[in-house]
């Protein structure tokens, strides 16, 4: 009798767990669709570097340092290139949902008078892990530790590149 009761209990438990999974499969499916939609982020083009932020007392605003020089990131389908007032950095990137990986790349190494932006870029670039896009014109590249980020502003068609 105990054996039949235990068998019936396990049978009911198994059926309940199978039917209970249907809802979570749909939820997982919805999450996958959301991630796929996020992966359609279009970074292609030129983005001005507005702010490189490490914490409240450690940040760089390129336009305040050198207002006449536009420092930017250029994205293509799979590559990025960064142009500071002195040197350039380039490499490959990958997007997966809201995750971004900026691979190690090549870098020129000229010595210049003001390398504040470049030094900040070199320091923060390996930590970038998450991307947020606002209105297709502002991008925030967030660090893994969530305290640092880079703000980029899309170069509009009426601005000179």
C-alpha positions as CSV (number, residue, x, y, z in Angstrom):
1,X,0.0,0.0,0.0
2,X,2.8,2.4,0.9
3,X,4.5,1.6,-2.4
4,X,1.4,2.4,-4.4
5,X,0.9,5.6,-2.5
6,X,4.5,6.7,-3.1
7,X,4.3,5.8,-6.8
8,X,1.0,7.8,-7.1
9,X,2.7,10.8,-5.3
10,X,5.7,10.8,-7.6
11,X,3.5,10.5,-10.7
12,X,1.4,13.5,-9.6
13,X,4.6,15.4,-8.8
14,X,6.1,14.6,-12.2
15,X,3.0,15.7,-14.0
16,X,2.8,19.0,-12.1
17,X,6.4,19.8,-12.8
18,X,5.9,19.1,-16.5
19,X,2.9,21.4,-16.8
20,X,4.4,24.0,-14.6
21,X,7.4,24.4,-17.0
22,X,5.2,25.5,-19.9
23,X,4.9,29.0,-18.4
24,X,8.6,29.3,-17.7
25,X,9.5,28.2,-21.2
26,X,7.3,31.0,-22.6
27,X,9.0,33.4,-20.2
28,X,12.4,32.2,-21.2
29,X,11.4,32.5,-24.8
30,X,10.3,36.1,-24.2
31,X,13.6,36.9,-22.5
32,X,15.5,35.5,-25.5
33,X,13.4,37.7,-27.8
34,X,14.1,40.7,-25.7
35,X,17.8,40.0,-25.8
36,X,17.7,39.5,-29.6
37,X,15.9,42.9,-29.9
38,X,18.5,44.5,-27.8
39,X,21.3,43.0,-29.9
40,X,20.0,45.2,-32.8
41,X,21.8,48.2,-31.3
42,X,23.2,50.2,-34.2
43,X,26.6,51.6,-33.1
44,X,27.8,52.3,-36.6
45,X,29.1,55.8,-37.1
46,X,31.1,58.4,-35.2
47,X,30.4,59.1,-31.5
48,X,32.0,62.0,-29.7
49,X,33.5,61.2,-26.3
50,X,31.6,63.4,-23.9
51,X,32.7,62.1,-20.5
52,X,34.9,59.4,-19.0
53,X,33.8,58.8,-15.5
54,X,35.6,56.7,-12.8
55,X,34.1,58.3,-9.7
56,X,32.9,61.7,-8.4
57,X,36.5,63.0,-8.2
58,X,38.1,61.1,-11.1
59,X,36.7,61.9,-14.5
60,X,37.7,63.5,-17.8
61,X,35.5,65.7,-20.1
62,X,37.5,66.0,-23.3
63,X,35.6,69.1,-24.5
64,X,36.6,71.0,-21.3
65,X,40.3,70.0,-21.7
66,X,40.6,70.7,-25.5
67,X,37.4,72.4,-26.7
68,X,38.6,72.8,-30.3
69,X,39.4,69.1,-30.9
70,X,36.7,66.5,-31.3
71,X,37.8,63.2,-29.8
72,X,35.6,60.3,-30.9
73,X,34.9,56.6,-31.3
74,X,34.1,55.3,-34.8
75,X,32.2,52.0,-35.0
76,X,31.8,49.8,-38.1
77,X,30.1,46.4,-38.3
78,X,32.7,44.7,-36.0
79,X,35.6,47.2,-35.4
80,X,36.1,50.3,-33.4
81,X,38.6,53.0,-33.6
82,X,39.2,55.8,-31.1
83,X,40.8,59.1,-32.0
84,X,42.1,61.2,-29.2
85,X,43.9,64.5,-29.7
86,X,47.1,62.6,-30.0
87,X,46.9,58.9,-30.7
88,X,44.4,56.3,-32.1
89,X,43.3,53.0,-30.7
90,X,41.5,50.3,-32.8
91,X,40.3,46.8,-32.4
92,X,37.3,44.5,-32.7
93,X,34.1,44.6,-30.7
94,X,31.2,42.2,-30.2
95,X,27.6,42.8,-29.0
96,X,25.4,40.3,-27.3
97,X,22.2,41.7,-25.9
98,X,23.3,44.7,-23.8
99,X,26.8,43.2,-23.3
100,X,29.7,44.7,-25.3
101,X,33.3,43.4,-25.5
102,X,35.9,45.7,-26.8
103,X,38.9,43.6,-27.8
104,X,42.5,44.5,-27.4
105,X,43.7,46.4,-30.5
106,X,46.5,48.4,-32.0
107,X,47.5,51.7,-30.6
108,X,49.8,54.5,-31.9
109,X,52.2,55.7,-29.2
110,X,53.1,59.3,-29.9
111,X,54.0,61.6,-27.0
112,X,51.8,64.7,-26.8
113,X,51.4,67.7,-24.5
114,X,48.0,66.7,-23.2
115,X,47.2,63.0,-22.9
116,X,44.5,63.2,-20.2
117,X,41.7,61.8,-22.4
118,X,43.9,59.1,-23.9
119,X,45.2,58.0,-20.5
120,X,41.6,57.7,-19.2
121,X,40.5,55.7,-22.3
122,X,43.4,53.3,-21.9
123,X,42.5,52.8,-18.2
124,X,38.8,52.3,-18.6
125,X,38.6,50.4,-22.0
126,X,39.4,46.9,-20.6
127,X,36.6,47.3,-18.0
128,X,33.7,48.2,-20.4
129,X,31.1,45.4,-20.4
130,X,27.5,46.8,-20.8
131,X,26.0,49.2,-23.2
132,X,23.0,51.5,-22.7
133,X,21.5,53.4,-25.7
134,X,19.2,56.4,-25.3
135,X,17.3,57.9,-28.2
136,X,19.9,56.5,-30.7
137,X,22.0,59.5,-30.0
138,X,23.6,58.9,-26.6
139,X,25.5,55.7,-25.6
140,X,26.7,54.9,-22.2
141,X,29.5,52.2,-22.0
142,X,29.4,50.9,-18.5
143,X,32.2,49.1,-16.6
144,X,31.9,45.7,-15.0
145,X,32.1,47.2,-11.5
146,X,29.2,49.6,-12.4
147,X,31.0,52.7,-11.1
148,X,32.8,53.7,-14.3
149,X,31.4,54.6,-17.7
150,X,32.0,56.5,-20.9
151,X,29.3,58.7,-22.4
152,X,29.3,59.0,-26.2
153,X,27.2,61.4,-28.3
154,X,26.3,60.5,-31.9
155,X,27.8,62.7,-34.6
156,X,24.8,64.1,-36.4
157,X,24.8,64.6,-40.2
158,X,25.1,68.4,-40.0
159,X,28.4,68.3,-38.0
160,X,31.7,68.1,-39.7
161,X,33.6,64.8,-39.1
